[in-house]
Amino acid sequence: MTTNDTTKCLLFLGCAIPYRVSSYEISARKILTKLCVEIVEMPEFNCCGLPLDLVNHEAMLILAAKNLAHAEQQDLNILTLCTGCASTLKKVNKILKTNDQLRQQINEYLKEANLEVKGTTNTKHLIQFLTENVGIDKIKNAITKPLTGIKVAEHTGCHLLRPKQYNTFDNPENPQTLKKLIEVTNATCLTYVDETECCGAPSVGVDDKIALQLAKDKLTHIKDAQAQALITVCPFCHIMYDTNELRIEKLFNETYNIPILHYPQLLGIALGLTPEELAFGDLKVKPSNLIKQITEI
């Protein structure tokens, strides 16, 4: 197998997902297996480097390069679930591929770990991989429980398509990939005001009131659109909404009752998997009404 094998991938989980959002990993593994994707475990990995970028740019480059070098040793492309990890690994990979002097400098550090970046691997986020490697038609043919009548909203988030010079598979101002993947389940993807606005998570460490206000505004627009759930593809966006929705309701005297689902959970149901298999029980905002409607389809 080589990096040209489109349905074999090296799974990069990053830092947050295994410890804080295991439901995302569980549901992603389930749907990838269902779609006959061969998952190879990353033999060794560290942080993608994103949190260090503004503090120590060189350290960020080294951390990302180390992950890329491990993937090159496996001769496989990287599949990530985290939008921040995807964006960082793509950015560093492109920088090192096009800057020979910098690549040599970073490789000097990697020598201590017997690693070297040559620029022979690529990184894709889950929804890019599903669209480009698995294919919409294959996913559509695998659907056994069309989600007819289910109405949801999507939140693509900020990092997946930004900076746009490194993330070119969709339009950051009008993203369509997640919408198409939702619609393949036969659920309706609703439009709502300010779809591309940030969830607020990056502001938590500076002023959580601003962060909660941003999330509250989004939830209000989603409620106004009459969505039955919000679909996310980023662990931090998911945490921001799912963990804080009840807090926001109390703080702003609002009622939302909008469950926050990982996209693989929505797709998994359409593929015939059960809510239990897809870790629906881990969600803070319980999707009881949604599950009831789905079971009646």
N, C-alpha and C positions, 0 to 999 in steps of 0.2 A: 504494500500500500504506500502511496506517496501523497503529497499535498494536493494532487489533482483528484483524489478520491472525494467526491462531492458529499457523500453521506457518511463519512467517517470523520470524527472531530476529536480534538483534545479539549476536554472541558476545564475551563478556568473559572473557579467559584469565587475567587477574591476573598476579602476579609469579612464583610458584613453578612453575607447570605448564610453561611453555615451556622453562624452564632445567633443571628437576629431574625432571619426570614427563611427558616428552613422549609416552610411551605412552598416557597418559590422553587427551591431546588428539587423538592420531592415531586411537585407537579410537572416541572420541566423534564425531569428524567422519565417520568411516566409517558408523556406525550412523545418524546423523542424515541423511546423504545417502541411505542405503538406505531410510529411512522418508519420503523426499521432503520433508524440512525444508529450507527455503531459508535458508542461513547467510549473514549479512552481516557482514563484518569490521568491528570497531570501528575507526573511522578514526584515533582517537587515544585513548589511555587511560593512566592512571597507577595506582599502588597503590590498592586499595579504601579504605585508611586504617586497617584493623584494627590493625596493629602499633603505631599511634600513640595508640590510644584512651586508654590509661592514662597516657600521658606528656603528650599535648597534645590534649585533646578537640576543641578548635576546629579544629586542623589536620586531624584525622580527618574532621570534618564537611566541610571544604573539599575534601579529596581525593575523598571519596565523591560530594559534590555535583557536582564537575567531571565525573565519569564519567556521572552521571545527566543532566547538561546536554547532554553529547555525544549521549547516546541520544535525548533529546528533539529535538535538531536533526535526527536521522535519522527521527524519528517511529516508533520501534520500541521494543519491550520488550527487556530484557536477559536473556540466557541465560548463566548461569555454570556452571562445572564445579567450582569450589571452594566448599565449604560456608561457609568463613569470609567469602569475598567476598559470597556470596549473603546471608548474615545481616546483614553490615554495610550493604550497599546497600539492603536492605529496611528496616532500622532507620532509617537516615538519611533515606530517602525518606519514610517515614511521619512522622518527626519534623518534617521541613520542610514536608510537606503540611498538618500540623495546627498549626504554629506560624508564623504570618505574620511576626511580628517577627524571629524567628531566620532565616527564609528571606530576608528583606530584608537582614539583616546579612551572611549568607553570599553573597548575590548581589552585594553591594558588592565583595567580594574577586574574584568571578568576572568582574566587568566588565573587569578587566585583560586577560582572555583572550577578551573578547567573548562571554561565555557567561551564561546565566541559567537557573535552575531554576524551573519553573512547576508541577511536580507532575503531569505528563501521561504518565509512563512507569512501568513496573513491572519488577521483577526476579524471576526464577525460577531455582532450581537445576535441573540436568539432570533429576533424577528427578521433580521436580514438573512440569516441562515435558512430559516423556514421558507422565506420567499424565493431566494436564489438557488439554494441547494436542494431542498426537498421539493419545492414547487407548489404553487397554488392548486394546480390540477390534482396532484397526488394527495394533497390534504383533503381536497373536496371529495375525492373518491373514497377516502377513508372515513368520512363522516357517516355514523350510523344513527345518530340522534340529532337531527336538525333542530336548532333552537328557534323555531318559528314562533313569533310573537314576543320574544324576549327583546327588550330595549335597553341598551347600555350606552355609556359614554366612554371615551378613551382619553388617556393622558399619556402622551408620548414622552413628555419631560424635556429637559434642557440639554443634557449631555449627549444623548444618543446621536444628534445630528449637528452638534456644535463642538469645536470650530468646523465650519462647513468645508474648509479646504482639506480636512482629513476625513470627513464623514459625508460621502457624496452619493449615497444610495437613495436619498430622499430629500425633499425640500424642507428645511427647518422652519420656514414661514407657513407652510401649508402641507404638513406631513400626511401621507396617504397609506404608508405600509401597514401600520397597525389597523387602520380602518378596514383595509382589504382583508386582513387576516381575521378580523372580527366577523366581517360579512360572509366569509367562507363557511362559518358555522351556521349560517342562516339567521343569526341574530341581527337586529337592526342597530346600526351605530349612529346615534343621534349627534347632531351638531349643537354646540352651545356657545355662549359668549366667552371670549377670551380663552379659547381652547389651548393655545400655545403658551399661556402664562405659566410661570414657575409655581411649583407646589409650596414653596416657602422654606423647604428644608435647609438650604444653604445659609439662611438667616438665623437659624435657631441659636447658634453660638454667639451671635451678636445681640439680637433682641428677639426673644421668642414671641413677644406680642405682635411684632411685624410678621413673623412667620405664620402665626396662627391666623392673623387677619388675611394673609394671602390665601391660605388653605380654605378659610371660611368663605371668601369670595368665590373661589372655584366651586366649592360644594353647593353654594347658593345657586350659581348658574347651572350646575348639573341637575339640581333639584327642579329648577324652573323648566328644564328641558324634559322633565319627567322620566329620567333614566332610572332603571331598576338596580343598576350597579355601575361602578366605575372600574375600568380595566386599566391596569398599570403594567409596565415592563421594566421598572427600575426599583430596586429594593428600598432606596431611600425615599422615593416618592410614595411607595406603598406604606412605609412606616409613618411618613408624615400624615397621610390621610387615615389609615386604619387605626393607628395608635391614638391619634388626636381627635378623631371625630366626636367622640363622647365628651371630651374636654371642651371642644369648640361649642358643642350644643349647650353645655352648661354656662360657659363664659359669655356667649352672645345670646342666650335665651332662644335658641333655635332648635328645630327638630329636623333631622335629615333622614336617618335610618337608611343610609346608602351603603351597602356592603362594598368593600374594596377587594376586587379579585385580581390575582395575577392572570395574565393572558393564558398561560398554560392550564389554569384551572377551568377557564371558559372553554378552551379548545378540548380539554380532556373530557368534559361532560359530553360534548358533541361527538367525541370519538368512542363513547360508550363506557368510559371509566366512571366510577362512583365518586360521590363527594368525599367519602372516607379515604379512598385511594389517593385523592388529590389534596388531602390535608385541609379541607374546608373548615374543620374543627379548630384550626389554629387562628382563624380570622377573629379579630377583636369585635368587629361589627358583624354579628351573625346573619348569614344570608338565608334565614329560615323560609321567608316568604318566596324568595327566588327559587330555592330548591324545591319547594312545594309546587310551584308553577311548572318547573322543568319536569318533575316527575309525572305531571298530568298531561304533558305533551304527547 
